Amino acid sequence: MKFFIDTADIQEIRDWAGTGMLDGVTTNPSLVAKTGRDFLPLIEEICSVVDGPVSAEVTATDWETMVAEGHKLARIAMNIAVKVPLTPDGLRACKILTDEGTMVNVTLCFSPAQAILAAKAGATFVSPFAGRLDDIGHDGIALIAQIVEIYDLYPGIMTEVLAASIRSPKHVVEAAAAGSHVATLPPTVIEAMFKHPLTDKGLAAFLADWAKTGQSILTDGDTVQPLKRPA
Ligand code: G3P
């Protein structure tokens, strides 16, 4: 499963890009507004940090203006994925943009019927929002599993399921088990995935026992070369 990071915060993106684990970035108008930065230069900077798809969302609601905004966003970088809402106008814009070769991420998907429409519109990605469904007592992961199951029946569907609105490591595991092609993770969820008390306890015990040997792997003659961090 590919990992995208769900943030527009350039420092968070740089930090995680440095781990080599990021396959892309998703932003949305709320995440962009939170940065306080101008949208277009921010997206350009994000595209320069991560090679994979970078989702940048249109803010128009009519398909003609969505297409015009999509063209402007696509001109920023080759790895732009134009994000459009799952509305009739959004899917009309999606079809036009994908037919022109632009990646499109269809967002705000909450039902399998909507996901079928996104595939029909040629979406590169469809973003079912698991967390927001859970928030209202529905089963967000069940939606992701159902979409994967339906898409897998039709080899002609090239749309990738991008599990979004991810709230916990459990969501990530369940999205992976459901066969989602991508999950977009808030930085806090990535951090939480690393954490387990037995890992901390086990490492402390290893290091305590190692200290008793009085040995060191690197000796005075060895140096630690500063490694070049990705941009
Ligand atoms: O960015 C798309 C989606 O992941 C946002 O979901 O529920 O965390 O706002 P949410």
Boltz pocket constraint, residues with backbone or C-beta under 6 A from the ligand:
constraints:
  - pocket:
      binder: B
      contacts: [[A, 6], [A, 26], [A, 27], [A, 28], [A, 129], [A, 131], [A, 132], [A, 163], [A, 164], [A, 165], [A, 166], [A, 184]]
      max_distance: 6.0
